[in-house]
């Protein structure tokens, strides 16, 4: 079988070019040691986000603690709803959803009780704000912890509470570029496997998928933006999310 011009073509189903055996063994065993061992056998210096992810993998999920936080947040829902109404009545209300331990100055930090939040709320429930009462919404590495349906509902709620021309900025692990998001993995498929190895990850997004979800939620304009490039000032992106994150902005 030949290509145009008389060049020999590879047969259909031909395997990809293989690495020399010793090189392949060294690469793969280094990855296994880094992924499952103590991290001492790395093939190179990893970025800060990778170190954070490796640390997170060592933490055993405390499901009973999460249930307690959810229950405590539910008990505090009535005063939280009143506080949300007061926040929505002010000008320039900005919500940082799923804030966890990362507080953003100038934002209303929203998450379950147990973190230093400004508003305790379970984000699986409808947001406790009136229609068109919020200027901006930001969340970063939150959406991948929700099911696709839950993420879509949160996008719909975000559209509802935003004022006209309000901005929704989202950051998620970039599953469209796994070799960048998980640079320690020797192949693209193993990089994607890293996504599911991290505690609580449920849904993968690339730019096309995230744009589809936001368009379906009602946002007419969705744009991929680089880290640190935003209509929002100051830009709320977290430095340790610089590498491997996909950011998009949707405007109501």
PyMOL commands that set and color helices and strands:
alter all, ss='L'
color gray80, all
select helices_A, chain A and resi 21-36+48-57+63-75+77-88+143-145+148-161+178-181+188-197+207-216+239-241
alter helices_A, ss='H'
color red, helices_A
select strands_A, chain A and resi 94-97+108-111+119-120+134-140+162-173+221-225+245-251
alter strands_A, ss='S'
color yellow, strands_A
deselect
rebuild
show_as cartoon
